[in-house]
């Protein structure tokens, strides 16, 4: 049983000749395997990193379905050139290419932004049209991913400034891994925009983020919706209403976040969908401490990709309200009707985003380090690299409400569901695995 190596002392970092990795060699689950592959040797402009923790992202299912036709693969032949998956993780540098020796040092810890806004540099001949049509590549697609024990960091990642140093060297590995999904929420909330006027003759001043003192509604209390709820507290709305049809999701929201909201002076309510209009009306009644200056919802986060739900929810917006179409709608069911009269007279707005930038990842790491969000609230289970395919099948079956964190250097017998994960529990796991492998 291998030791869970946690040392960051460059003198003690050892790199084997081979490693375990989750490879994809075509379409579908039958093309997935956790297998032994060579540990890559970094070139002059590359790094080699040890993967300390990795998340399993839902987006992998789309890659499984589309194979070489996926936009980030652009014709890349998976059978001839298999890829290592995984776009979320925490890494420690173990080898530095000669051209990067003045910028990076073995033992340093990083998060990697997976969406790399750089055209292909390596292996251009493997892409359709030699990659001339591409302006972006991605980690866990044609760039090596986190679902392996070691990970090559190629020139594209360096050029895209996608290596994010940690604001606190003591951050948990799983917390760093969780920064990627959380950064999508951070990025989305940064799209909310409200115009402020101090008085009748003052200029309008745009301010990004949710309205302070306003009413925020989050529709969808899955893990991403709950992340929205917790990060929304940074803006100090007077109340947050969370709507979801599932009792258990509403209960989890209250269990994890009600005390934090109360400590911040924010009223947190969870309601079933049929109760939502009345709850919004109650928050706008006289005496409800309405300081935003209007009725209805000031910030509407649609964290569910259901056309009818999104369409109906738009009616809840108040004057100047902003709706964030966070939950993507499937093609063929992606059209919403917008009341142009309300846009004209009430100045309602619709915004959206897809993923984030390195700046969002950096800001999210800061938010985690400053306890603005607890990533342990969103961990569903922990396991080893061998459990990656099982996790993907559970995601496909909609049996995962949160993130599975895999530790590539640990040998765990089974995927273990957790109620809440923490840095202390992670340290205990590392120590246990280390003792077992000694």
C-alpha positions in Angstrom: 0.0 0.0 0.0 1.6 3.3 -1.0 2.3 6.1 1.4 0.3 9.2 1.2 3.2 11.6 0.8 2.4 15.0 2.3 5.9 16.5 2.6 6.6 19.6 0.7 10.4 19.6 1.4 12.0 19.5 -2.0 14.7 17.2 -0.7 12.1 14.5 0.2 9.9 14.8 -2.9 10.4 11.5 -4.8 8.9 10.8 -8.2 8.4 7.2 -9.5 8.7 6.1 -13.1 5.0 5.2 -13.4 1.7 6.4 -11.9 -2.0 5.7 -11.8 -4.2 7.8 -14.0 -7.8 7.9 -15.3 -7.5 7.7 -19.1 -10.0 8.1 -21.8 -9.5 6.2 -25.1 -12.7 6.9 -26.9 -16.4 7.5 -26.2 -18.4 6.1 -23.3 -17.7 4.4 -20.0 -16.2 1.4 -21.8 -13.3 3.7 -22.9 -12.4 4.8 -19.3 -9.8 3.1 -17.2 -7.7 3.7 -14.2 -4.4 2.3 -15.4 -0.6 2.5 -14.9 1.0 5.0 -17.2 4.5 6.6 -17.4 5.1 9.7 -15.3 5.8 12.4 -17.8 9.2 14.2 -17.9 8.7 18.0 -18.1 10.4 19.9 -21.0 12.3 23.2 -20.5 9.1 25.3 -20.4 7.0 22.8 -18.4 6.4 21.6 -14.8 5.6 18.3 -13.2 3.3 18.4 -10.2 2.1 15.9 -7.7 -1.7 15.8 -7.5 -2.7 16.0 -3.8 -6.5 16.0 -4.2 -8.9 16.0 -7.2 -12.5 16.6 -7.8 -14.7 14.7 -10.3 -16.6 17.2 -12.5 -20.0 16.6 -14.1 -18.6 18.0 -17.3 -16.7 14.8 -17.9 -20.0 13.1 -18.8 -20.3 15.5 -21.8 -16.8 14.5 -22.9 -17.7 10.9 -22.6 -20.7 11.4 -24.8 -19.0 13.5 -27.5 -15.5 12.1 -27.5 -13.3 13.6 -30.2 -16.1 15.8 -31.4 -16.1 17.8 -28.1 -15.1 21.4 -28.8 -12.0 21.2 -26.6 -10.8 18.1 -28.4 -11.5 19.3 -31.9 -10.8 16.1 -33.7 -8.1 14.8 -31.3 -8.0 11.0 -31.8 -8.6 9.5 -28.4 -7.8 6.0 -29.4 -4.4 7.0 -30.7 -3.7 9.7 -28.2 -5.6 8.9 -24.9 -6.0 11.8 -22.4 -5.9 12.0 -18.6 -9.1 13.5 -17.3 -9.8 15.9 -14.4 -10.2 19.7 -14.4 -10.2 20.2 -10.6 -7.4 19.6 -8.1 -4.7 20.8 -5.8 -1.0 20.2 -6.8 2.5 20.5 -5.5 5.4 21.1 -7.9 8.0 18.3 -7.9 10.0 19.1 -11.1 10.8 22.4 -12.8 11.8 22.8 -16.5 15.1 24.7 -17.1 13.4 27.7 -18.6 11.1 28.1 -15.5 13.7 27.7 -12.8 13.6 31.4 -11.9 9.8 31.3 -11.5 8.9 28.1 -9.8 10.4 25.9 -7.0 9.7 22.3 -6.1 7.5 22.1 -3.0 5.3 25.1 -4.0 1.6 24.5 -3.9 -0.8 25.7 -6.6 -4.4 25.6 -7.9 -4.7 25.3 -11.7 -7.4 27.2 -13.6 -8.6 24.6 -16.2 -10.0 26.9 -18.9 -6.8 28.1 -20.6 -7.4 31.1 -22.9 -4.4 30.2 -25.1 -4.3 28.6 -28.6 -2.7 25.2 -28.7 1.1 25.2 -28.5 1.8 21.5 -28.2 0.6 18.7 -30.6 -1.1 21.1 -33.0 -1.1 18.3 -35.6 -3.5 16.2 -33.5 -6.3 18.8 -33.8 -8.7 19.3 -36.7 -7.3 22.1 -38.9 -4.1 21.9 -36.8 -5.8 23.9 -34.1 -6.0 27.1 -36.2 -9.7 27.6 -35.2 -8.9 27.3 -31.5 -8.3 30.1 -29.1 -8.7 28.0 -25.9 -7.6 24.7 -24.6 -8.5 22.9 -21.3 -6.9 21.0 -18.5 -8.4 17.5 -18.3 -9.1 17.5 -22.0 -6.1 17.7 -24.4 -4.0 19.1 -21.6 -3.1 16.6 -18.8 -5.7 16.4 -16.0 -5.8 16.0 -12.2 -7.2 12.5 -12.0 -3.7 11.0 -11.8 -0.9 10.8 -9.3 1.2 13.3 -11.2 0.3 15.9 -13.7 2.3 17.6 -16.5 1.9 21.4 -16.6 2.5 22.3 -20.2 3.4 25.7 -21.8 -0.3 26.6 -22.5 -1.1 26.7 -18.7 2.0 28.8 -18.0 1.2 31.2 -20.9 -2.4 31.5 -19.8 -1.3 32.5 -16.2 -3.4 29.6 -15.0 -1.1 28.5 -12.1 -2.6 30.2 -9.0 -0.4 30.4 -5.9 -2.2 29.8 -2.6 -3.0 32.8 -0.3 -2.3 30.5 2.6 0.2 27.6 2.4 -1.8 25.8 5.1 -4.9 25.5 3.0 -6.4 22.0 2.8 -5.9 20.1 -0.4 -9.6 19.5 -0.8 -10.3 23.2 -0.3 -7.9 24.1 -3.1 -9.5 21.5 -5.3 -13.0 22.9 -4.5 -11.9 26.4 -5.7 -12.6 25.6 -9.3 -16.4 24.8 -8.9 -16.8 27.5 -6.4 -15.1 30.0 -8.7 -17.9 29.4 -11.2 -20.3 30.7 -8.6 -18.0 33.6 -7.7 -17.7 34.6 -11.4 -21.5 34.4 -11.8 -22.2 36.7 -8.8 -19.7 39.2 -10.2 -22.0 39.6 -13.2 -24.8 40.9 -11.1 -24.9 44.7 -11.5 -26.9 47.4 -9.8 -27.0 51.1 -10.6 -26.7 53.5 -7.6 -27.6 57.2 -7.3 -26.8 59.1 -4.1 -29.4 61.8 -5.0 -31.3 63.2 -8.0 -28.3 65.0 -9.4 -25.6 62.4 -8.7 -24.3 60.3 -11.5 -25.3 56.6 -11.8 -22.6 54.4 -10.3 -22.6 50.8 -11.4 -21.7 48.3 -8.7 -21.0 44.6 -9.3 -22.4 42.0 -7.0 -25.7 41.4 -5.2 -27.6 44.4 -3.8 -26.7 45.2 -0.2 -29.9 45.3 1.9 -31.8 43.7 -1.0 -33.8 40.5 -1.4 -32.0 37.6 -3.0 -33.7 34.5 -4.2 -31.9 31.3 -5.2 -33.9 28.7 -7.1 -32.3 25.3 -6.8 -30.8 24.0 -3.6 -28.3 21.5 -5.0 -24.7 21.9 -4.2 -24.1 24.7 -6.7 -27.2 26.5 -5.5 -26.1 26.2 -1.9 -22.7 27.7 -2.9 -24.6 30.6 -4.2 -26.4 31.0 -0.9 -23.2 31.1 1.1 -21.3 33.4 -1.2 -24.3 35.7 -1.4 -23.8 36.5 2.3 -20.7 38.5 1.4 -23.0 41.2 0.0 -25.2 41.4 3.1 -28.7 41.1 1.5 -31.4 41.6 4.1 -32.9 38.2 3.3 -32.1 35.1 1.2 -35.0 32.8 0.1 -34.0 29.4 -1.2 -36.6 27.4 -3.3 -36.3 23.7 -4.1 -38.9 21.0 -4.4 -36.9 18.4 -2.4 -37.4 18.5 1.4 -33.9 17.0 1.9 -32.2 19.8 0.0 -34.0 22.5 1.9 -33.1 20.7 5.1 -29.4 20.6 4.2 -29.5 24.3 3.3 -30.8 25.1 6.8 -28.5 22.7 8.5 -25.3 24.0 6.8 -26.1 27.7 6.4 -28.9 29.0 8.7 -26.5 29.8 11.6 -24.0 31.6 9.4 -26.8 33.7 7.9 -28.2 34.5 11.3 -24.8 35.6 12.6 -24.6 38.0 9.6 -28.0 39.4 10.3 -29.5 37.8 7.2 -32.9 36.1 7.2 -32.6 32.7 5.5 -35.8 31.0 4.4 -36.2 27.7 2.5 -39.5 27.1 0.7 -41.1 24.7 -1.7 -41.7 26.2 -5.2 -45.4 26.8 -4.6 -44.6 28.8 -1.5 -42.1 31.1 -3.2 -44.4 33.9 -4.5 -45.9 34.3 -1.0 -42.5 34.3 0.6 -41.3 37.1 -1.7 -44.5 39.1 -1.0 -44.0 38.7 2.7 -40.4 40.0 2.5 -41.7 43.1 0.8 -44.5 43.9 3.2 -44.3 47.1 5.3 -42.3 46.4 8.4 -40.2 43.7 6.7 -37.1 45.9 6.8 -37.2 46.4 3.1 -34.2 48.8 2.4 -33.8 48.2 -1.3 -36.4 50.7 -2.3 -38.7 48.4 -4.3 -40.9 45.4 -4.3 -40.1 42.0 -5.7 -36.7 40.3 -5.9 -33.5 42.3 -6.3 -31.2 39.4 -7.2 -32.6 36.2 -8.7 -30.1 33.2 -9.1 -31.5 30.5 -11.3 -29.4 27.5 -10.3 -31.6 25.0 -12.1 -31.7 24.3 -15.8 -35.4 23.9 -16.3 -37.0 26.2 -18.9 -40.5 26.4 -17.3 -39.0 27.2 -13.8 -36.7 29.9 -15.2 -39.6 31.4 -17.2 -41.9 31.6 -14.3 -39.3 32.9 -11.9 -38.7 36.0 -14.1 -42.0 37.4 -12.9 -40.6 37.7 -9.4 -38.1 40.4 -10.3 -38.7 43.8 -8.8 -37.7 47.2 -10.3 -34.1 47.1 -11.2 -33.9 43.4 -10.4 -31.3 41.2 -11.9 -31.8 37.6 -13.0 -28.8 35.3 -13.3 -29.3 32.4 -15.7 -26.7 30.2 -14.0 -28.3 26.9 -14.7 -27.8 26.2 -18.4 -30.8 25.1 -20.5 -30.6 22.2 -22.9 -30.6 23.0 -26.6 -34.2 23.0 -28.0 -35.5 24.2 -24.7 -33.3 27.2 -24.2 -35.6 30.1 -25.2 -37.2 32.4 -22.7 -39.7 35.2 -23.2 -38.8 38.6 -21.8 -41.3 41.3 -21.0 -39.9 44.2 -22.9 -42.2 46.7 -21.1 -40.7 45.6 -17.8 -37.2 45.9 -19.2 -38.1 49.4 -20.4 -40.0 50.8 -17.4 -38.7 48.7 -14.5 -35.1 48.3 -15.8 -34.9 44.6 -15.1 -31.8 42.8 -16.3 -30.8 39.3 -17.4 -27.1 38.2 -17.0 -25.2 35.0 -17.4 -21.8 33.4 -17.4 -20.0 30.2 -18.1 -17.1 29.3 -16.0 -14.5 31.7 -14.7 -11.1 33.3 -15.4 -7.8 33.0 -13.4 -8.9 36.1 -11.5 -12.0 34.4 -10.3 -10.0 31.4 -9.2 -7.6 33.7 -7.3 -10.5 35.5 -5.7 -12.1 32.3 -4.7 -9.0 31.0 -3.1 -8.9 34.2 -1.0 -12.6 33.7 -0.1 -11.9 30.2 1.1 -8.8 31.3 3.0 -10.9 34.1 4.7 -13.7 31.7 5.6 -16.2 33.5 3.4 -17.2 30.0 2.2 -16.6 26.6 3.8 -15.7 24.1 1.0 -16.4 21.3 3.4 -20.1 22.0 3.1 -20.1 20.7 -0.5 -18.1 17.5 -0.3 -20.3 14.5 -0.8 -17.7 11.7 -0.5 -14.0 11.0 -0.3 -12.1 8.2 -2.0 -9.1 7.1 -4.0 -8.3 7.4 -7.7 -9.7 3.9 -8.2 -13.2 5.3 -7.4 -13.3 7.8 -10.2 -15.4 5.7 -12.6 -17.8 4.8 -9.8 -18.3 8.5 -9.0 -19.0 9.3 -12.7 -21.6 6.6 -12.8 -23.3 8.0 -9.6 -23.2 11.5 -11.2 -24.9 10.1 -14.3 -27.6 8.6 -12.1 -28.1 11.9 -10.3 -27.1 10.3 -7.0 -24.4 12.8 -6.1 -25.3 16.0 -4.3 -22.0 17.6 -3.9 -18.4 16.9 -4.9 -16.5 13.7 -4.6 -12.9 14.4 -3.5 -10.3 11.8 -4.5 -6.8 11.5 -3.1 -4.6 9.9 -5.8 -1.8 8.9 -3.4 -4.2 7.3 -0.8 -5.4 3.7 -1.0 -8.9 3.7 0.4 -11.0 0.6 0.3 -14.2 2.3 -0.6 -15.8 5.6 -1.6 -17.0 7.0 1.7 -19.9 9.5 1.9 -19.3 12.3 4.4 -21.7 14.7 6.1 -19.1 17.5 6.2 -15.4 17.4 5.3 -12.6 19.5 7.0 -8.9 20.2 7.0 -8.7 18.2 10.3 -10.4 15.2 8.8 -8.1 15.4 5.7 -5.0 15.5 7.9 -6.3 12.4 9.8 -6.8 10.6 6.5 -3.3 11.5 5.3 -1.7 10.4 8.6 -3.7 7.1 8.6 -2.7 6.3 5.0 0.9 7.3 5.7 1.0 4.9 8.7 -0.6 2.1 6.7 2.0 2.5 3.9 5.0 2.9 6.1 
